[in-house]
């Protein structure tokens, strides 16, 4: 499989992993907002965007 | 930009804030998929050197494009109903605007401008709400997450004047967690499931308009249609999460169902995006196109998140009778209570959605390019169907699921040149299994969590089966 597609799937899989992680890891607060919300709402989408743009030809 | 136009349609876009409001943390999965799925599809689209765009039978393309048009026109009908009018008042203007865009050559050349127009019209009310509230979305999220309960404010229109509550279709029950004095403003019977020391019995009362009734904890008010009700201030909103922390950090679904639902929604949206972006494009989108389209998707996700956070903070009444997409458009009016800008900003949101619908309709028409005047037929049939009240999100899931089950395996794995019949077999298996599982789920409602997830997302069965058929039937014959 294309490495870019695999990386995007990993970015996606990290969110359910945070939901199911032990010790309620996704609920840990960073700057007042939970880790799951930071990842699913900002970091994950931004990472996916940057990765896709980098993988595509000009 | 072109590659996100079909994807960022109102029925799919409004589902993101609705999922975040209703599901809290669980809704993040749909939000993440909303951005990542079309990016995934842009990488999965065939390379020009590998044969460029594939061609598919028009009937298969129609299975994906038709329900998406239907979902959006059904949403237009829902918006009209929510505004107090008949469904056709939303459906007919929307379909005429889409047909006008297709027929008017000058507008047809500049349709891509509709996406930034829609984006600005949606972001404007969000920016106004942030400014009026005096704090940023992160601070509001923290405030929401620490709320002990979601209660009716004394200024809420559901408290001061009374508002219609209840489903547009089906039956809904409002569960009361604490004693609540309720005043129905319309005449008619009032049906309540009363919990009497563990014994459930349904009681029916006939109240005169303005007469009140007190419901006790555990009682459930049955509603089979919109009914004007007046609630008591400072009481918990029925249907809202137990607390802010429950909304922010908990899952509302059982663990076994959650895993399969995550997988099902993921497969449906990823495959659906591949089916929408894959066929009909001459070559896969370049870096500049994806950068621009991706920026639009990120901005729309930010809009959806702001919308959800401000809705939960300032308008928990949206939970009454289930979170409905059209009701979300009223948010600026509810946040900026008493301000003359509220209705104007709500109107701006509506204009934004209309612009995105027109852009999506043009992009969908392009997917059917080469199939003659089929688009006019699609618009006519789906406009007629949209007059019947059907859930837009269910239609959208069906469209994307069908795309994931029959088109996505062919686009990602590629049709084997030595065995042209393998592609036909895979398409057939994908469609038949998808429709078969859906029909079986309607005829025999599933009981277990696994079967519930399979019926909710039939692509979980149909897509792997179609891929397997493509692999097996596509093997070159032995000499």
Interface residues (C-beta under 8 A of the other chain):
Chain A: X2 X4 X5 X8 X9 X11 X12 X15 X16 X19 X20 X24 X26 X27 X31 X32 X33 X34 X36 X37 X40 X41 X44 X45 X46 X48 X49 X52 X53 X55 X56 X57 X58
Chain B: X25 X26 X28 X29 X31 X32 X33 X35 X36 X39 X40 X42 X43 X44 X138 X139 X141 X142 X145 X248 X249 X251 X255 X258 X259 X262 X266 X284 X285 X286 X287 X288 X290 X291 X294 X295 X297 X298 X301 X305
